[in-house]
Amino acid sequence: MFSGVTSLVNRGHKIKGTVVLMRKNVLDINSLTSAQGLIGQGLGFVGSTIDNLTAFLGRSVSLHLISATKPDGNGKGKVGKSTFLEGIISSLPTLGAGQSAFTIHFEWDDGEMGIPGAFYIKNFMQTEFFLLTLTLEDIPNHANLKIHFVCNSWIYNAKNYKTDRIFFSNKTYLPSDTPAPLVKYREDELKNLRGDGKGERKEYDRIYDYDVYNDLGNPDSNEKYARPVLGGSTLPYPRRGRTGRPTTNKDPKSEKRSDFVYLPRDEAFGHLKSSDFLTYGLKSVAQDVMPVLTDAFDSNILTLEFDDFAEVDKLYTGGITLPTNFLSKFSPLPVLKEILRTDGEQFLKYPPPKVMQVNKSAWMTDEEFSRETLAGVNPNVIKSLEEFPPGSKLDSKVYGDHTSTMKKEHLEPNLEGLTVEQAIEKKKLFILDHHDYLIPYLRRINSSKTKAYATRTIFFLKDDGTLKPLAIELSKPHPQGEEHGPVSDVYLPAHEGVEGYIWVLAKAYVVVNDSCYHQLVSHWLNTHAVVEPFVIATNRHLNVVHPINKLLSPHYRDTMNINSLARKALINADGIIEQTFLWGRYALEMSAVLYKDWVFLDQALPNDLIKRGVAVKDSSSPHGVHLVIEDYPYASDGLEIWDAIKSWVKEYVFFYYNSDDALKQDTELQEWWKELVEVGHGDKKNETWWPKMETRNELIEASTTLIWIASALHAAINFGQYPYGGYILNRPTLSRRFMPEKGSPEYDELAKNHEKEFLKTITGKKETLIDLTVIEILSRHASDESYLGQRDDGEFWTCDTEALDAFKRFGKKLAETEQRLMQKNNDGSLKNRSGPAKMPYTLLYPSSEEGLTFRGIPNSISI
């Protein structure tokens, strides 16, 4: 079973150990610049053979055990003798893909050294490796004791580390309960992770620190690529991880962009997962696909416009054809091979999105348009209409009067006998409002190739529980200046002739706004960006043995990594988002303006529903709230997931904190929360709504909210992107022409060929191809994704039976919840769950398989 050196001396004072590690994964976000380079280096793990693994033997890797019970003269746990890996375990049932196991035996005198509680490791090889676990057994005088260390950390060459790498066992301790010999080690490890905030970070650093978003632009390249700094200024923003790169020559406030983007080393992928390929797929779109497409369009090999809807549909059956010479230098990643063909035939062929698999025309119906506000990819924006006509919070001295121009006579013919006042009182009217935040930017947006409107859409709740649109208001800036107010027109439902096509266009302008808000605010800002400060603060102040670190860390996996990639290729100046979404160069700036309204506690699902007026408090209801729209798939499913998370968190918190005083005396927790508020979300540090973190209930609510954001909320707004938005007719991201006016040539053309004129108005062909390629990648699950109710570290994340049992109950509750959600989808009376598109709402099913599944709640924001 073993090969290598396996001799044992003085067995009575030897502790047997098993070390599990992985050689460096060649898939490293900073080591490659293109898909071509990736293919050239090969895919997978280097050194999986026995011959290559012998490099770890001899004196290549040393470990020292540290006592948790016996202090040295300075009060720190005694350190055992240097010990080296001895033998390769050629078979171990628990080994995962790419993992290797080694034996090791530590000399250990129980009487003198006590029980191990930590260890440090040194790597004397030139290459790094990923350390997963160390398991100790045969502890002298403790025959039945096994000690587990869950490490999950990159180990660099010892020359690169100024301090020893310390790992603690899976014991869970509040700071005050830490064994005295381990206290200083615990404190030192946090100091190392915090760093000193100086200098440019190196690849091997493990330092977590904050910075503003000052690396999106590239003013040294061209002034048109300059972008404002987000955070710490008039444009507030959550903080990102600090890299310490030098500033640009033309703007001392901006950071130079580079191929290398620092991440704390353990935030880089250290596990064999297909999201390695997914993230490289995103990188490949920016570096390989976009130039190929630009070449093809510039050379007139591809026409700029779709001719008709049939040509759009062909993307899912035949793709597009390119000459082979266009692709001679392009090698697609495996994840992209389904849609990218290097022979030029069917170069871009996409899987049919769910929204058009059964009914290709569903997107045109008012029923599907309405349903997607409740069960689509952006289901958390619609609000109850509280006043009529809808008002505005814009400064009238600057922008004029932006009160809606909708009249009662626009609505009342379709209110089933109710007046507007009665419908509002009965909570029958709802609004999708994309008006106020757009107006200050709309003139600038419309000065480019795009042409858009601010929109207000009012819906009526019918007796069968579905919504129907009553009116859409399109507003654009007044030609004589902002102070004159907008130029607005109201459009009413029509389904025949040219007015029917006008109505379809009006809905498209609404969806364009909704698509941009979804991608930049609901998705990027309200999940990705707001969670990163929590990741940083947790690593800086909550040691890995802290119970709240163990509670939250699964919900941070890969978030800083994917956010770093986003800054590099997605949300950067002239990046994928700016090129394919209406907001263009103002995209991130507008998200910063909307961050001003962000309230942490409002991200809790019950609070969000109440704030939007789509639910009311009701202690007699199962979840403490009563839904105004009872058939609201996102809300009704989400409340079940929310309750499961909260019950788990409550049980966990009450186990580790026996009183509110214990929480207030937890120095690490208090420092964590203080820095999170004052630095991580520092532009909002003076807001009075922040919890004080003085009670267990505050910790439960904050932790539940954070877990909800990172898991279920992100799942609900991310994994439906391709199923809904993969059909560009359903979710266009750009509008390029204004609404044709009656009597104009455009109006006459719309009457003659409504499909061609519609396609000339929405997202163009090039932008569509880029958008679909990206959102297909974003909507996929990785092969070894960790879902809500699961953990990467199995049952070894803690040795506390009570916590382990509570987590098992959480997993069981989620499985039962999934069964109930399936039953809802089989209930024909719940019309919003499937709709004309015949796609049952499954986004909040907790489990999923790999791939494009339209279901599954990963633990974290990992794509």
C-alpha positions in Angstrom: 0.0 0.0 0.0 2.9 2.4 0.7 5.9 3.3 -1.3 8.9 5.4 -0.1 10.4 5.5 3.3 8.2 4.0 6.0 10.5 3.0 8.9 9.3 3.6 12.4 11.5 4.2 15.4 10.4 4.4 19.0 6.8 3.7 18.0 5.5 4.6 21.5 6.2 8.2 20.9 5.1 8.5 17.3 2.0 10.1 16.0 0.8 8.8 12.7 -0.3 11.4 10.2 -1.9 11.4 6.7 -1.3 14.5 4.6 -3.5 15.1 1.6 -2.4 17.7 -1.0 -2.6 18.7 -4.7 0.1 19.7 -7.1 -0.4 23.1 -8.6 -3.3 23.4 -10.9 -2.2 24.8 -14.3 -5.5 26.7 -14.4 -4.3 29.9 -12.7 -6.0 33.1 -13.5 -2.8 35.1 -13.6 -0.5 32.5 -15.3 -2.2 32.6 -18.7 -3.3 35.3 -21.1 -5.4 33.4 -23.5 -7.3 30.3 -24.2 -4.5 29.4 -26.7 -2.0 29.4 -23.9 -4.2 27.3 -21.8 -4.6 24.7 -24.5 -0.9 24.8 -25.1 -0.1 23.9 -21.5 -2.7 21.2 -21.3 -5.6 20.8 -18.9 -5.6 19.2 -15.6 -3.1 18.6 -12.8 0.6 18.2 -13.3 2.4 15.4 -11.6 -0.3 12.9 -10.9 2.1 9.9 -11.2 4.0 8.2 -8.5 7.3 9.2 -10.0 6.4 12.9 -9.9 5.0 12.6 -6.4 8.4 11.4 -5.0 9.5 15.0 -5.2 7.5 15.6 -2.0 9.6 13.0 -0.1 12.9 13.4 1.5 13.4 16.9 3.0 11.1 18.7 0.6 8.2 19.5 3.0 8.5 19.7 6.8 5.8 19.9 9.4 6.0 20.8 13.1 3.2 20.0 15.5 2.2 22.5 18.1 0.8 21.6 21.5 -2.6 22.9 22.6 -2.0 22.0 26.2 1.7 22.5 27.0 3.2 26.0 26.9 6.8 26.9 26.4 8.6 29.5 28.5 6.9 32.3 26.6 3.4 30.9 27.0 3.1 29.6 23.5 2.4 26.0 22.7 5.5 23.8 22.5 6.7 23.0 19.1 7.6 19.5 18.1 10.5 18.4 16.0 10.8 19.0 12.3 9.2 16.0 10.4 9.1 15.2 6.7 6.7 13.4 4.4 7.7 9.7 4.3 5.6 7.6 2.0 3.1 7.9 -0.8 -0.3 6.3 -0.2 -1.2 4.8 -3.5 -4.9 4.3 -2.7 -7.2 6.1 -0.3 -11.0 5.9 -0.7 -11.5 9.5 0.3 -9.1 11.0 -2.3 -10.7 13.3 -4.8 -9.6 14.1 -8.4 -6.0 15.4 -8.5 -5.4 14.7 -4.8 -2.4 12.7 -3.4 -1.8 11.4 0.1 1.3 10.9 2.1 2.3 9.2 5.4 4.2 11.1 8.1 5.2 10.1 11.7 5.8 12.7 14.3 8.0 12.1 17.4 5.8 13.2 20.3 6.1 12.7 24.0 2.7 13.0 25.5 3.9 13.8 29.0 6.1 16.6 27.8 4.1 17.8 24.8 0.4 17.1 25.6 -2.1 17.1 22.8 -1.4 18.7 19.4 -3.7 21.6 18.4 -1.9 23.2 15.5 1.0 22.8 13.2 3.1 24.8 10.8 4.5 23.7 7.5 7.4 24.7 5.2 7.8 24.0 1.5 11.4 23.7 0.4 10.5 22.9 -3.3 10.5 25.5 -6.0 6.8 25.0 -6.9 3.8 25.6 -4.7 1.2 23.0 -3.8 -2.3 23.0 -2.3 -2.6 21.5 1.2 -6.0 20.1 1.9 -5.8 18.1 5.2 -3.7 16.6 7.9 -5.2 13.8 10.0 -3.5 12.6 13.2 -4.1 9.2 14.9 -2.3 6.9 17.3 -1.9 9.8 19.7 0.1 8.5 22.7 -2.2 7.7 25.6 -5.3 8.7 23.5 -5.8 5.6 21.4 -9.3 6.6 20.1 -8.5 10.2 19.4 -8.2 11.4 15.8 -7.3 15.1 15.2 -8.4 16.6 11.9 -6.9 19.7 10.3 -8.8 21.2 7.4 -6.3 23.4 5.6 -7.3 24.3 2.0 -4.4 26.5 1.5 -1.6 27.1 -1.0 1.9 26.5 0.3 4.6 28.5 -1.4 8.3 28.0 -1.3 9.6 28.9 2.2 11.7 31.7 0.9 8.6 33.6 -0.1 7.0 33.4 3.3 8.3 35.8 6.0 6.2 33.9 8.6 5.5 30.3 9.3 2.2 28.9 7.9 0.1 28.0 10.9 -2.9 25.6 10.7 -5.3 24.8 13.6 -7.2 21.6 14.2 -11.0 21.5 13.6 -11.8 22.5 17.2 -14.1 25.5 17.4 -13.3 28.2 19.9 -14.5 31.6 20.8 -11.5 33.8 21.5 -12.1 33.6 25.3 -12.2 29.8 25.1 -9.0 29.3 23.1 -6.5 27.1 25.0 -3.8 29.4 26.5 -0.9 27.8 24.5 -2.7 28.6 21.2 -3.8 32.2 22.0 -0.7 33.9 20.6 -0.7 31.7 17.5 -4.3 32.7 16.9 -3.5 36.4 17.3 -0.4 36.2 15.1 -2.2 34.4 12.3 -4.8 37.3 12.1 -2.0 39.9 12.1 -0.4 38.1 9.2 -3.6 38.1 7.2 -4.2 41.8 7.8 -0.7 42.9 6.7 0.5 46.5 7.0 -1.5 48.0 4.1 1.7 49.0 2.2 3.3 48.0 -1.0 2.3 46.1 -4.1 0.9 42.6 -3.3 2.8 39.6 -4.7 1.2 36.4 -6.0 2.2 34.4 -2.9 0.8 36.9 -0.4 -2.1 36.0 1.8 -3.0 39.5 2.9 -6.6 40.8 2.9 -7.0 44.6 2.7 -9.4 47.1 1.2 -9.3 49.5 -1.7 -11.7 51.5 -3.7 -12.7 50.7 -7.3 -10.0 52.7 -9.0 -8.9 50.0 -11.5 -11.8 49.9 -14.0 -10.4 52.5 -16.4 -7.2 52.9 -18.4 -6.6 56.6 -18.8 -3.0 56.1 -19.9 -4.2 54.2 -22.9 -6.8 56.7 -24.0 -8.8 59.4 -22.3 -12.0 57.7 -23.4 -11.1 54.8 -21.2 -10.9 56.9 -18.0 -13.5 56.0 -15.4 -14.3 57.7 -12.1 -13.2 56.2 -8.8 -16.0 54.4 -7.1 -15.9 54.5 -3.3 -14.5 57.1 -0.9 -15.9 59.9 -3.0 -19.1 61.4 -4.2 -19.7 58.0 -5.8 -20.0 55.6 -2.8 -19.3 51.9 -3.2 -18.4 48.8 -1.3 -14.6 48.1 -1.1 -12.7 45.6 -3.1 -9.6 43.7 -2.3 -6.4 45.8 -2.3 -3.7 45.0 -4.9 -1.4 47.9 -4.3 -0.5 48.4 -8.0 1.0 51.7 -8.9 -1.1 54.6 -10.1 -1.6 55.7 -13.7 0.4 58.5 -15.1 -2.5 60.6 -16.1 -4.7 60.1 -13.0 -3.0 59.6 -9.6 -6.2 58.4 -8.2 -6.5 55.5 -10.6 -4.6 52.2 -10.4 -2.7 50.8 -13.4 -4.3 47.7 -14.9 -2.1 44.7 -15.6 -2.3 41.1 -16.6 -1.5 40.1 -13.0 -4.4 40.8 -10.6 -3.5 40.1 -7.0 -5.8 37.9 -5.0 -5.0 36.6 -1.5 -3.5 33.3 -2.5 -6.1 31.1 -0.9 -8.9 32.9 -2.8 -7.6 31.5 -6.1 -9.2 28.2 -7.1 -7.6 25.4 -5.2 -10.0 22.7 -6.2 -10.6 20.8 -9.4 -13.8 22.3 -10.6 -15.3 23.1 -14.0 -15.7 26.7 -12.9 -11.9 26.9 -13.6 -13.0 26.4 -17.2 -16.0 28.6 -16.8 -13.9 31.6 -15.6 -11.4 31.0 -18.3 -14.3 30.9 -20.7 -15.2 34.4 -19.7 -11.6 35.4 -20.2 -11.6 33.7 -23.6 -14.7 35.7 -24.7 -12.9 39.0 -24.0 -9.5 38.0 -25.5 -10.5 35.6 -28.3 -14.1 35.6 -29.3 -14.7 39.4 -29.3 -11.7 40.1 -31.6 -12.8 37.3 -34.0 -16.3 38.7 -34.2 -15.1 42.3 -34.6 -12.9 41.1 -37.5 -15.8 39.3 -39.1 -18.2 42.3 -38.9 -15.5 44.8 -40.0 -14.7 42.6 -43.0 -18.4 42.4 -43.9 -18.3 38.6 -43.6 -21.1 38.9 -41.1 -24.0 41.2 -41.7 -24.6 43.8 -39.0 -28.3 43.0 -38.5 -30.6 40.0 -38.1 -33.1 40.0 -41.0 -35.9 38.3 -39.2 -36.8 36.2 -36.1 -36.0 33.1 -38.0 -32.4 34.2 -38.3 -32.3 34.6 -34.6 -33.7 31.1 -34.1 -31.0 29.8 -36.4 -28.5 30.5 -33.7 -29.8 27.5 -31.8 -30.0 25.1 -34.8 -27.3 26.1 -37.3 -25.2 28.8 -35.6 -23.2 31.1 -37.9 -20.5 30.2 -40.4 -17.1 31.9 -40.5 -14.1 31.2 -42.8 -11.6 28.9 -41.2 -8.8 31.4 -41.6 -10.5 33.7 -39.1 -10.1 31.0 -36.4 -6.6 29.7 -37.2 -5.1 31.1 -34.0 -8.1 30.3 -31.8 -8.4 27.2 -29.6 -11.6 27.2 -27.6 -11.8 25.8 -24.0 -13.8 22.6 -23.4 -16.6 24.6 -21.8 -16.9 26.6 -25.0 -16.6 23.8 -27.5 -20.3 23.4 -27.6 -20.7 26.8 -29.2 -17.3 27.6 -30.7 -16.1 25.6 -33.7 -12.6 26.1 -35.0 -13.6 24.8 -38.5 -15.8 27.8 -39.0 -18.9 25.8 -39.5 -21.6 26.6 -36.9 -19.0 28.7 -35.1 -21.5 30.0 -32.7 -24.3 27.5 -32.0 -26.1 27.9 -28.7 -28.4 25.5 -26.8 -32.0 26.6 -27.1 -32.9 28.7 -24.0 -35.8 27.4 -21.9 -38.0 30.4 -22.7 -38.3 29.4 -26.3 -38.0 25.6 -26.1 -41.8 25.0 -26.0 -43.3 28.2 -27.3 -41.1 30.5 -29.4 -43.7 33.2 -29.4 -44.3 33.2 -25.6 -42.0 36.3 -25.2 -44.4 38.4 -27.2 -47.4 37.8 -24.9 -48.4 40.2 -22.2 -48.8 37.2 -19.9 -45.1 36.2 -20.2 -44.0 39.8 -20.0 -45.8 40.2 -16.7 -45.0 36.8 -15.3 -41.2 37.4 -15.6 -41.5 40.3 -13.1 -42.4 37.6 -10.6 -40.6 34.6 -11.8 -38.0 35.8 -14.2 -34.3 36.6 -13.9 -35.0 40.0 -12.1 -38.0 39.2 -9.9 -37.1 41.5 -7.0 -37.8 44.9 -8.4 -41.6 45.2 -9.0 -43.4 47.3 -6.3 -46.9 48.0 -5.1 -48.2 51.2 -6.6 -48.9 53.5 -3.6 -49.8 56.8 -5.4 -51.3 57.8 -8.7 -50.0 59.3 -10.9 -46.5 58.0 -9.9 -44.4 60.7 -8.6 -40.6 61.4 -8.7 -37.9 62.1 -6.2 -35.8 64.0 -8.7 -34.9 67.6 -7.8 -37.6 69.6 -9.8 -35.3 72.7 -9.8 -32.8 70.7 -11.9 -34.9 68.2 -13.8 -38.3 69.8 -13.9 -41.6 68.0 -13.1 -41.2 64.3 -13.5 -44.7 63.3 -12.2 -46.0 60.6 -14.5 -48.2 61.7 -17.4 -50.4 58.6 -17.0 -54.1 59.4 -16.5 -56.9 57.5 -14.9 -58.5 57.0 -18.2 -55.4 55.1 -19.4 -56.0 52.5 -16.7 -59.6 52.3 -15.6 -61.0 50.6 -18.7 -59.0 47.5 -17.8 -59.5 47.6 -14.0 -62.5 45.2 -14.0 -64.9 47.8 -12.7 -62.6 49.3 -10.1 -61.4 52.9 -9.9 -57.7 53.6 -9.6 -58.2 54.6 -6.0 -60.0 51.4 -5.2 -57.4 49.3 -7.0 -54.6 51.0 -5.0 -56.5 50.4 -1.8 -57.1 46.7 -2.6 -53.4 46.4 -3.6 -54.2 45.5 -7.1 -51.8 47.8 -8.9 -48.0 47.4 -9.2 -45.2 49.3 -10.9 -41.9 48.4 -12.6 -40.2 51.7 -12.2 -37.1 52.4 -14.3 -37.4 56.2 -14.3 -35.7 58.4 -11.7 -32.3 56.8 -11.7 -32.0 56.9 -15.5 -33.0 60.5 -16.1 -29.7 62.1 -15.0 -27.8 59.9 -17.4 -30.3 59.5 -20.3 -29.2 62.5 -22.4 -25.6 61.2 -22.3 -26.6 57.7 -23.1 -28.7 58.9 -26.0 -25.8 61.0 -27.4 -24.1 57.7 -28.4 -25.3 55.0 -30.8 -27.9 53.9 -28.3 -31.4 55.5 -28.0 -33.4 54.8 -24.9 -36.2 55.9 -22.6 -36.8 56.0 -18.9 -39.8 53.8 -18.3 -42.7 53.2 -15.9 -44.9 50.2 -16.4 -48.1 49.6 -14.4 -49.7 46.2 -13.9 -53.0 45.0 -12.6 -53.4 41.9 -10.4 -56.2 39.8 -11.8 -58.5 37.5 -9.9 -56.6 34.4 -11.2 -53.4 35.7 -9.5 -51.7 36.8 -12.7 -50.6 40.3 -13.7 -51.5 42.1 -16.9 -49.8 45.3 -18.1 -52.1 48.4 -18.2 -49.8 51.1 -19.6 -46.2 51.9 -20.3 -44.8 55.4 -20.1 -41.7 56.2 -22.1 -39.8 59.4 -21.2 -36.8 61.1 -22.8 -35.0 64.3 -22.0 -36.6 67.6 -23.2 -34.7 69.0 -26.2 -34.6 72.4 -24.6 -32.9 71.2 -21.4 -33.4 69.1 -18.3 -35.2 71.9 -16.4 -38.1 71.6 -18.8 -38.9 68.1 -17.6 -39.2 65.0 -19.8 -41.0 64.4 -23.1 -43.3 61.5 -22.2 -45.7 59.3 -24.1 -48.0 56.7 -22.7 -48.6 53.4 -24.6 -51.5 51.0 -24.1 -51.9 47.3 -24.9 -52.7 46.6 -28.5 -52.4 43.3 -30.3 -53.3 44.0 -33.9 -51.8 45.9 -36.8 -49.0 48.4 -36.5 -50.2 49.5 -33.0 -49.7 45.9 -31.9 -46.1 46.2 -33.1 -45.7 49.5 -31.3 -46.8 47.9 -28.1 -44.2 45.1 -28.5 -41.6 47.8 -29.0 -42.8 49.6 -25.9 -42.4 46.4 -23.8 -38.9 46.0 -25.4 -37.7 49.4 -24.1 -38.9 48.3 -20.6 -37.0 45.0 -20.8 -33.8 46.8 -22.0 -33.9 48.9 -18.8 -34.8 45.9 -16.7 -31.9 43.9 -18.2 -29.4 46.7 -17.4 -30.7 47.1 -13.9 -30.6 43.4 -13.4 -27.0 42.9 -14.5 -25.5 46.0 -12.9 -27.5 46.4 -9.7 -29.5 43.3 -8.8 -26.6 41.0 -9.9 -23.3 42.8 -9.8 -23.8 45.4 -7.0 -26.3 43.7 -4.7 -24.5 40.3 -4.6 -21.0 40.3 -6.0 -19.8 43.8 -4.8 -21.6 44.0 -1.5 -20.3 40.6 -0.3 -16.6 41.2 -1.0 -16.1 43.4 2.1 -17.6 40.6 4.2 -15.0 38.2 2.8 -12.2 40.6 3.6 -13.3 41.5 7.1 -13.9 37.9 8.0 -10.4 36.8 7.0 -8.9 39.8 8.8 -10.7 39.4 12.1 -12.3 36.0 12.6 -9.8 33.2 13.0 -10.5 30.0 11.2 -11.4 28.4 14.6 -14.0 31.0 15.3 -17.5 29.6 15.0 -18.8 32.5 12.8 -15.8 32.1 10.4 -16.8 28.4 10.1 -20.5 29.4 9.6 -19.8 32.0 6.9 -16.7 30.8 5.0 -18.5 28.3 2.7 -20.5 31.3 1.4 -17.3 33.1 0.4 -15.8 30.5 -1.9 -14.3 31.9 -5.1 -16.2 35.3 -4.7 -13.0 37.4 -4.7 -11.7 35.4 -7.6 -14.7 35.9 -9.8 -14.9 39.6 -8.8 -11.3 40.1 -9.8 -12.0 38.5 -13.1 -15.0 40.8 -13.5 -12.9 43.9 -13.0 -10.5 42.6 -15.6 -12.8 41.6 -18.4 -16.5 42.2 -17.7 -17.1 45.6 -15.9 -13.9 47.4 -17.0 -13.8 50.3 -19.4 -14.8 49.1 -22.8 -15.3 45.6 -21.4 -18.0 43.2 -22.2 -20.7 44.9 -20.1 -20.0 48.4 -21.5 -20.1 47.0 -25.0 -23.3 45.0 -24.8 -25.5 46.9 -22.3 -27.4 50.1 -22.7 -25.7 52.0 -19.9 -22.3 51.7 -21.7 -19.5 53.7 -20.1 -21.8 54.8 -17.3 -22.7 51.3 -16.1 -20.6 51.1 -13.0 -21.0 54.8 -12.2 -24.8 54.4 -12.3 -24.6 51.3 -10.0 -22.7 53.5 -7.5 -25.5 56.1 -7.6 -27.9 53.3 -6.8 -25.7 52.0 -4.0 -26.6 55.2 -2.1 -30.0 53.6 -1.5 -28.6 50.2 -0.4 -29.6 49.2 3.1 -28.1 45.9 4.5 -31.1 44.8 6.5 -33.4 45.4 3.5 -31.6 42.6 1.7 -33.3 40.2 4.1 -36.0 38.7 1.9 -39.0 39.4 4.3 -37.8 43.0 4.7 -37.3 43.4 1.0 -40.9 42.1 0.2 -42.4 44.4 2.8 -40.4 47.4 1.6 -41.6 46.9 -1.9 -45.2 46.6 -0.7 -45.6 43.1 -2.1 -46.0 41.6 1.3 -47.3 42.7 4.7 -46.3 41.6 8.2 -48.5 38.8 9.5 -47.5 36.8 12.5 -50.2 34.2 11.7 -48.6 33.4 8.3 -46.0 30.6 8.1 -43.1 33.0 7.4 -44.3 36.0 9.3 -45.4 37.8 6.2 -48.4 37.5 3.9 -47.8 37.9 0.2 -50.0 40.4 -1.6 -49.5 38.5 -4.8 -49.9 34.9 -3.4 -48.6 33.3 -6.6 -45.2 35.0 -6.6 -42.8 32.2 -7.3 -39.6 34.0 -6.3 -41.0 35.3 -3.1 -43.0 32.2 -2.0 -40.0 29.8 -2.8 -37.5 32.3 -1.4 -39.3 32.5 2.0 -39.1 28.8 2.4 -35.3 28.9 1.7 -35.0 32.0 4.0 -36.6 30.2 6.9 -34.4 27.1 6.5 -31.3 29.3 6.5 -32.5 31.3 9.5 -33.4 28.2 11.6 -30.0 26.7 11.0 -28.2 30.0 11.8 -30.2 30.5 15.0 -29.5 27.0 16.2 -25.8 27.4 15.5 -25.4 30.8 17.1 -27.3 29.8 20.2 -25.1 26.8 20.6 -21.9 28.9 20.7 -23.2 32.0 22.5 -25.1 31.2 25.7 -25.9 34.9 26.2 -25.9 38.3 24.6 -23.1 39.3 27.0 -20.9 36.5 25.6 -21.4 37.9 22.1 -20.5 41.5 23.3 -17.3 40.1 24.9 -16.2 38.4 21.7 -13.3 40.6 20.7 -12.9 39.1 17.2 -16.5 39.4 16.4 -16.8 43.0 17.5 -13.7 44.0 15.5 -15.0 42.1 12.5 -18.3 44.0 12.5 -16.8 47.4 13.3 -14.4 47.2 10.4 -17.0 45.8 8.1 -19.2 48.8 8.7 -16.6 51.5 9.0 -14.2 50.3 6.3 -15.7 47.6 4.1 -18.9 49.5 3.6 -17.2 52.7 4.9 -19.2 55.1 2.7 -22.2 54.1 4.7 -20.6 53.9 8.1 -22.8 56.8 9.5 -26.1 55.1 8.5 -28.2 54.5 11.6 -29.7 51.2 10.3 -26.6 49.1 10.8 -27.1 46.5 13.6 -25.0 47.3 16.7 -24.0 43.6 17.0 -24.8 43.5 20.7 -27.3 40.6 20.7 -27.5 37.1 19.4 -30.6 38.0 17.4 -28.7 40.8 15.6 -25.9 38.3 14.7 -28.6 35.8 13.5 -30.3 38.3 11.3 -27.0 39.6 9.9 -25.6 36.1 9.2 -28.9 34.9 7.7 -29.0 38.0 5.4 -25.4 37.5 4.3 -25.9 33.8 3.6 -29.2 34.6 1.7 -27.4 37.1 -0.5 -24.5 34.8 -1.3 -26.5 31.7 -1.9 -30.2 32.0 -2.8 -30.4 35.6 -4.0 -27.5 35.1 -6.3 -28.9 31.8 -7.6 -32.2 33.4 -8.3 -30.8 36.3 -10.4 -27.8 34.5 -11.9 -28.7 31.0 -13.1 -31.8 32.2 -15.1 -29.7 34.5 -17.3 -29.4 32.2 -20.2 -32.7 30.4 -19.8 -34.5 33.8 -20.1 -31.9 36.1 -21.7 -30.4 33.6 -24.1 -33.3 34.4 -26.4 -32.4 38.0 -27.2 -36.0 38.8 -28.4 -37.1 38.1 -24.8 -34.4 40.0 -22.9 -32.7 42.6 -25.2 -29.9 44.6 -23.5 -29.7 47.6 -25.9 -32.1 49.9 -27.8 -30.7 51.7 -30.8 -33.6 53.7 -32.2 -36.5 55.7 -30.7 -40.1 54.7 -31.1 -41.3 55.4 -34.6 -43.8 58.2 -34.8 -47.0 57.9 -36.8 -46.5 59.3 -40.2 -42.7 58.7 -40.2 -40.9 56.4 -42.7 -39.9 54.2 -39.7 -43.6 53.8 -38.8 -44.4 52.8 -42.3 -41.5 50.3 -42.4 -42.8 48.8 -39.1 -46.1 48.2 -40.7 -44.4 46.5 -43.7 -41.8 44.4 -41.9 -42.2 44.5 -38.1 -39.6 41.8 -37.4 -36.8 43.6 -39.2 -37.7 47.0 -37.7 -37.9 45.4 -34.2 -34.4 43.8 -34.7 -33.0 47.1 -35.8 -34.2 48.6 -32.6 -32.9 46.1 -30.0 -29.5 44.6 -29.4 -27.4 44.3 -32.6 -26.1 41.0 -33.9 -22.5 41.4 -32.7 -23.6 42.4 -29.3 -26.1 39.6 -29.2 -23.4 37.0 -30.0 -21.1 38.3 -27.2 -23.9 38.6 -24.7 -25.2 35.1 -25.3 -21.7 33.6 -25.1 -21.1 35.3 -21.7 -24.5 34.6 -20.1 -24.4 31.0 -21.1 -21.1 30.6 -19.2 -22.5 32.6 -16.2 -25.6 30.4 -16.1 -23.7 27.1 -15.8 -23.0 25.1 -12.6 -19.5 23.7 -11.9 -18.9 19.9 -11.8 -18.0 20.0 -8.0 -20.2 22.9 -7.0 -21.0 23.0 -3.3 -24.7 23.6 -2.8 -26.7 25.0 0.1 -26.8 22.4 2.9 -23.4 20.9 1.8 -19.8 21.6 2.7 -16.6 21.0 0.9 -15.0 19.9 4.1 -17.6 17.2 4.8 -18.0 16.4 8.5 -14.5 17.6 9.4 -15.2 21.4 9.6 -15.8 21.1 13.3 -15.6 18.4 15.9 -18.7 19.7 17.8 -21.4 17.0 17.5 -24.2 19.5 18.2 -23.2 21.8 15.3 -22.7 18.8 13.0 -26.2 17.5 13.9 -27.8 20.9 13.4 -26.2 21.2 9.9 -27.6 17.7 9.0 -31.0 19.0 10.0 -30.5 22.0 7.8 -29.7 19.8 4.8 -32.7 17.6 5.5 -35.0 20.6 5.7 -33.7 21.9 2.4 -34.4 18.5 0.7 -37.9 18.6 2.1 -38.3 22.1 0.9 -37.3 21.1 -2.6 -40.0 18.5 -2.7 -42.6 21.1 -1.7 -41.4 23.5 -4.5 -41.8 20.6 -7.0 -45.3 20.1 -5.8 -46.1 23.8 -6.3 -44.9 23.5 -9.9 -47.4 20.7 -10.4 -50.3 22.8 -9.2 -52.1 24.0 -12.3 -53.9 26.8 -10.4 -50.6 28.6 -9.8 -50.4 30.1 -13.3 -47.3 32.3 -12.6 -45.1 29.2 -12.0 -45.0 28.2 -15.7 -46.8 30.7 -17.9 -47.0 30.8 -21.7 -43.3 29.8 -22.0 -44.1 26.5 -20.1 -41.0 26.8 -18.0 -41.7 25.9 -14.4 -39.9 28.1 -11.8 -37.0 26.0 -10.5 -34.3 28.5 -9.8 -34.6 28.1 -6.0 -34.5 24.3 -6.0 -31.5 23.8 -3.7 -29.9 21.0 -5.6 -28.6 20.7 -9.2 -26.5 18.7 -11.5 -23.5 20.1 -13.4 -24.2 22.4 -16.4 -27.0 24.6 -17.7 -29.8 23.4 -15.4 -32.0 26.4 -14.4 -31.9 25.2 -10.8 -29.6 24.8 -7.8 -28.4 27.1 -5.0 -24.6 27.1 -4.7 -23.3 28.2 -1.3 -21.4 31.1 -2.7 -21.1 33.6 -5.5 -18.6 31.5 -7.5 -19.5 32.5 -11.1 
